[in-house]
Amino acid sequence: MSEERIVAGVDGSADGLRAVEYATRACLLTGATLHLVHAVDDAVMAGAWGVVQDAAVMEQVGREWTAEAVTAAQALGLPADRIRSDVMVGNATSVLSHASEGALRLVVGRRRLSGLERMFVGSTSASLAAVARCPIVVISAASNPHETRRHGRIAVGVDSDGRSDHTLAAAWREAQVREATLVVTHIQPPVPVGMFGGYRLTDDAQRELLTAGREAIDEMVARVIGPDPAHPVHILVAPGDPVDRMVDLSRDVDLLVLGMRPPKGLGIAIGGLSRAVMAHAQAPLMIVHSA
């Protein structure tokens, strides 16, 4: 497909349908085509005790689920000629990663987790975050029950090392499309004992780090967004644990955007920060590979 499109993973679950609804609204905002994709995992066709699943039956179920997704998209006002659907055989991560090539974004659902499950959050969504070929949005019907234009704010987490321009640009595009306020956030973690000669930094030194971080973020915002943005931009530079602060921030925004260094080889998993925020975020999470 050569036209702009947004891909949504379809799996028959409430979270998958939430992903379809999110992707549909994004298409309505951007004018993109919706591409619905269901993966029939050939690895699970051989079930427990050697029982072989019928591929034809699994593909038929997939077609029923994608038909349900098409109906949901049309009910939200997306014309039929802007909806494509495919049922493909293969591992879900591989299928959706391939489908994401050239897409504006990939949207997938994740189920609500608790306890130790959070340590292994959403194997498919976590794997896709590492290998998707476009920005990926992870959303849960349980954790994100409301429409995503409720708050009118988007937050983006950035570093002060000069490598977050691509992430900030992606978040700014989302804010422009939604006519939302953008909250540019840099969290400076505390420096532990043992660094800088074995001594904890003084309060003055910590403040100097925050000041330097604020200056770097101000420069990045001016460079990427410009001096006179069309929509409000707020800059938040604060000390604390990045995971805790990002999760807290997710309660009051429509979308949280994080950057991730692109993997250098196959089998590289999503980073600890992104995985932890994905497990606990109360807003849809967009992960953008740094350029």
N, C-alpha and C positions, 0 to 999 in steps of 0.2 A: 504494500500500500504506500502511495506517495504522499497522500494528504496527511495533515496533522491529525494525530489520533491519541487517545488515552486508552490504555489497556487496563481491564479489570479482570482479576482472577475470579472464576466462578466455581464453587464447590458444593452448592446446595445448602449451606449453613446460613444461619442468621447473620453471622459475621461476614460471610461472603456476599450476602445480599446488601449489607451495609456498605461494603466496598463498591458494589455496583451503583448504589444510590449516590455515593460520594462522587464517583467517576462521572456519572450522568450529569450531576450539577456542575461539575468542572467543565464538561463538554458544552453545556448551555452557556456558561460564562465565556468560554474561549472560542466557540465555534468549531471545536474539534469533533472528529468522528469517534464514536465509542466502539472499541474492539473488545468483545467478550471472549474469554478463553477458558476452556475447561480442559484439564489434563487427566487422561485415563492412565494411571500409573501402572505400567506393565510389570513393575516389580512386585505388586500386590496381587497380580492375577493368580499366582500360586499361593493359596491361603494356608491357614493352619491345617495340620494333619494331612498335607498333600492334596487338599481339595483345590482343584483348579477353577478359578472364576471364569465365567463365560465373557470373553472380550466384547462380543456383540451386545450382550445385556448391559455391560458397564458403559459402553458407548451410547446406548439408547438412554440410559439414566442420565448421562452427561448432556445429551441433547435436550432432555426434558428440563434439566436444571438451567441450561442456557436459554431455553424458550421462556422459562419463568423470569429470568433476568431481563430478557428483551421486553417482556410485558411490563416489568417494573420500570424500565427506562422510559418506555413510551408513556406510562402513566404520569411520569414527571414532566412530560412535554417534549421529549426528544423525538424528532421525526424518524420514521422507520428507515429512511434512506441514509441516515447518519449512524446506523447501528450495524456492525458486522459481528458475526459469532463463529467460533471454531471449536471443535472438539478434537483434541490431538492426543495421540498415544505417546506416553513417555513420562519420565519423572517430572513432577510439577515444577521444581526449581528450574530444570533445564528448559522445559517448554515455555514457561513464563519469561525466563531470561531471554530466550530467542525472540519471543513475541515483542519484548520491550525494545528491541533494536529500532532506533529512529523515532520512538514514541515521545510525546511530551512528558508523560509520566506513567508509571505502573502503580495500580492501586490494589492492595490485597487486604483481606480481613485476618484478624487473629482472634482466637478464642480467649476468654477471660481465664486467667491462671491464678493459682494460689499456692502458698507454701513453697516446697522445694521445686515445684514446676517452674517457678519464675526464674530459676537458675538456668533453665533450658528453654526459655521462652521461644515459642513458635518456630520450630525447626525450619519450616518452609519460609516463613517471613524473614527469619534471621539469615538464612542462606541467601535468599534473594537480595537482601540488603547489601550483601557483599558482591554479588555477581550481576545484578540488574544493569542494563545498558542505558538506563535513564533514571532520573530521580524516582524513588519509590515512596509511596504513602502507605503506611500501615495503620489500619483503623479497626476498632472493635465495637460491635453493637452494644456490648455490655459496658465497656469503659467510656465510650463516646456516644451516649444515647441521643444527643440533641443535634439539630442541624448545625452545620459548621460555620454559619455566618451569624451566630448568636451574639458573640462578643465584639466583633468588629476589630479584632486584634490578632496579629500574627507575631510570633516570637522566633528569633533565630539565635542559636548559640554560635559564637565566633571565638577564635583564638587571636592573640595579639602578636602572633609570629609572622604575619603577612601572608598566610596561606589560606585565608578564609574568603578571599574575594569572590570565588565561584559560588560558594554557599550563600553569601550575602546577596549576590546578584539574583540567585534563584528565589530567595525569600522575598526580595523586593518585587520581582515579577508577580509573585502570588499576591502581595499586598496591593499592587496596582490593579490587577484583575478584579480583586474583591473590594477595592476602594477602602482598604483597611489600614489601621495604624500598624506600623512595624516597630517592634521592640527588639533592638539589637543588644544582645546580652553577652557579657564576658564575665565569667566567674573565676576568680583567682583563688585556687585552693591554698590552704595554709601550708607553710613550709615546715616540714617535720624536723624534730631534733635529729642531728646527724649530718645535715647539709651545711654548707658554708662554714667549714672548719669545725663542725661538731656543735655549733651553738644555734639556738633558736633565734630567728631574726627579731630584732627589736620592733616595737610598735611603729617607730618612725620609719624603719626599713620596710615594714609591711605597707605602710601608707605610700612610700615611694614606689613600690611595685604597683599599687593600684593606680597611682597617678600616671606612671609610665604606660600602664595598660589602657587607661582612658585616652591618653594622647594617641596611642596606636590605633584604637578603635575609631576615634574622631577622624583621623587621617584616612582610614579605610572607608568610612562612610562617605566622606567628601570625594574620595577617588571613585568609588563604585556607584554611588547614588547621585552625587552632585550637591551643590550648595543650596539649591532651592527645590526640594522634593515636592511632588504634586500631592502627596499624602503625608500625614504626620509620621515622624521618625523619632522614637525615644531611645536613648542610649542608657543602658544599665550596666555599670561595672561595679562588682561587689565581691567581698570575700565569702568563702563558704565551700561546701562540698558541691561540685558541679552536678552530680546526679540528683541530690536532694533539692537543689535550687531549681534545676530544670523541671523536675517533677512538680514542684510547687507552682512554678510558672504555668505549667500545662493546664492547670485548673481554670485559668481565666483567659485562655486564648482559643482561637478557632483552628490553629495549626502551629505545631512546633517543628522547626527546621534545624537539622543538625548536619554537619559535614563529616565525611569519613574519607580517610586516605584510601585510594583504590588499591585492591589487593594486588600483590606482586606475583601470585601464582595460584594454581588451582587448589581448592581445599582450604583457602584462607577464610577464617570465620569473621563475623562481625565483631568490632571492637567492644571492649567492656563497657564504656560509657554508653554507646548507642544501645547495646543489648539491655543494660540496666534501665535506661529511660524507656525503651520499648516495653519492658515488662510492667512498668508502673504508670506510664503517661496517661493522663485523663483527657488528652486531645489527640487527634490524628497526628502521627509523626511522619515527617518527610525526611528521608535521608538522601543526601546529595554527595556524590563522589567529587572530591576536590580535583580540580583540573591538573 
